[in-house]
Amino acid sequence: EFFSIKVLGAGGLGDGQAFLAGLEYAIKNRYQIVNLSLGTTKPQFFAPLHDLLDRAYQAGCVVVAAANNLPQPSFPSVFSSSLISVSKSEEANPFNFGFRYGEVIELTAPGVNIRTAWLGEGYRNLTGNSFACPHIVGIIALLLEANPELTPFQVKSALYAIAKENQIHETEMEK
């Protein structure tokens, strides 16, 4: 099953408290995987996001977060110990994703010209780290469907094992 928790308003803008409340809701309701194709650079949310992500990890919830599209760190994608952080690559095959050994942003996935449903307009082709995250979430869903007992640590380890190490195209994050 898939669920959506709305934490952004008009124009894709959001409130940090709504972001925290949405994540807390997912943890309390024992969601197995959470896709965070959003983040914040506001330091006042560092500690509460960090605490929520630790709770999610301990509860067995696999959290996947998009890196900031701008060359600056954002939360929660920099908390690599309790989640899986993702940036975009130019790869077209959704099952070909890269592993960045020793980097804060750990995985890359297709995120360039991704065909996306768009409210009131049918579809658009969009680019960004937020569009790479769902590819990793889909792969995690397949892993957990075959092995539902996997912990977040084991899921991350499995992704590392099957990713193409260092086979990564330059991303906007690195420019």
Helices and strands as residue ranges (DSSP letters): G 10-12, H 16-28, E 33-36, G 43-45, H 46-58, E 62-66, E 84-89, E 98-99, E 107-110, E 114-118, E 122-126, H 129-146, H 152-162, E 164-165, G 172-174
